[in-house]
Amino acid sequence: MPNDIKKLRRLMRTSHVLQKGDEDVKFEKSIALKQAWRFESFRDALANGFARFTYYKKDGSIRTALGTRSSVLIPTDKLPKGDMSDGAATWEDSAKAIPYFDLEKMEWRSFSVLNFVSLDQVWRFNDPLA
């Protein structure tokens, strides 16, 4: 399946998760789709470089993290098991959460799409303006 179709399917699944929500957080359809697009941009940023971003932790506190999903920045012994032949993280995500490699703690972390707040700064490897 082409990558664009995979991204579109993931975008729609994420939007559905946001609409369904949980007992505390639910989004209207239009807001859920906008948030899903923001989250997809976030996934792309992590796959093609690294980013500073903010999300709510399970305990309700706010966390600002510096993370990546690019195999170039992840130590070899911490790489996920699976196909990394294209130079970027290609393992599957659920529509509910995203794993990322925390560049400050040098460990894997994840958070729920419902708790995503913002993508604060992005550094891309293939960005001609960087």
N, C-alpha and C positions, 0 to 999 in steps of 0.2 A: 504494500500500500504506500503510495507517495506520501512524503512528509507533510505536505499541505493538508491532505485529507486527515492524516493522523492528528495534526494540530487542531483542525476544525472539530473533529470528534471529541478531542480532549477539552476544547473550549466549551462545547455544548454540555459535556458531562459536568464540568466545573460549574457552569451556570446553573445546571439542575441541582447540584449539591448546595449551592448558595441559596437557591429558592426554597429548597426543602429545609435547609438550616438545621438548627437544634433548638432546644427549649429557650435559649437566650437570644439567638441571632437568626434572622431570616431576611431575605432580600426580595423586593419586588422584581418582576421579570426583567425590566429594562435596567435596573440598577445591578442586578445579578450578572447580566451580560456585560455591562461596562466593567464590573469588578473582575470578571473572568478574563476579559481582554487585558486588563492591567496585570493580572496574575500570569497570563501567557507571556507578556513582555518581560516580566520578571524571570520566568523560566529561561527565555532566550538569552537574557543578560547573563545569567549564571552559566549557561552552556558555552557562551562565547567570550568569557572573561571572568570578572568578579564584580561584586556589587556590595554596597552598604544599604541595608534595608531594615525595616522596623515591623515588628509583629507583637501580638499579645501572647504571652506565655500561658500555660494551663492555669497557673495560679492568679492570673489577671494582671500581672505586672507587664510593663512594656520592655521589650528587648530590642536593642539595635545591634545588628550583627554584620560582620564582614564575611561573605561566603562566596562559594563557587561550586560549579559542577563540572568544570573543565579538568580533564585528566592531566593537563599540562601543569596545573598548580597543586594537585593532590599527590602527596608522597606515595611512592609505589606500594608500600606495605598497607596503605589505607584505601587503595583503589577498590571499587566494588568488583565482585566476581561477575564476569559477563563480557559481552562484546564492546570493546572500547576502540575498535580499529579505525574509526573515523576521526579520532583525536578529541572527541567530545563525549560527555556522558550520554549514553544512549539507552540506559536501562529504563524500564517502564515505571511510571508514577501512577498512583491512584489519583482520582480527581479530587480527593479530599485533603491530601497532604503532599508536601514536597520535601524530599530529603535534600540537604545541602551540606557541604563540607565547610565547617567553621574555620576560617583562616587565622583567627586569634587563639582559639582553644585547640586547634589541630585535631578535631574530632568531628564525626558525623552528627548532625542534628536534623530535626524535621519540625514542621509546624503545620497546623491546619489552614486550609485556604480561607476558612471563616475568620481566622485571626490575623490575616495579612492587613497591614496598615499602609505602608508606603515603600516605594523603591526610591531611595534617597540619592544615590550616586552610582554610576556605572562606569567601569573601565573595560572596554572591549579590545580584544587583541587585533581585530581586523578593521578597526575604526580609523579611517584616513584623517580624521580631525583630532585624534588623540595625540 
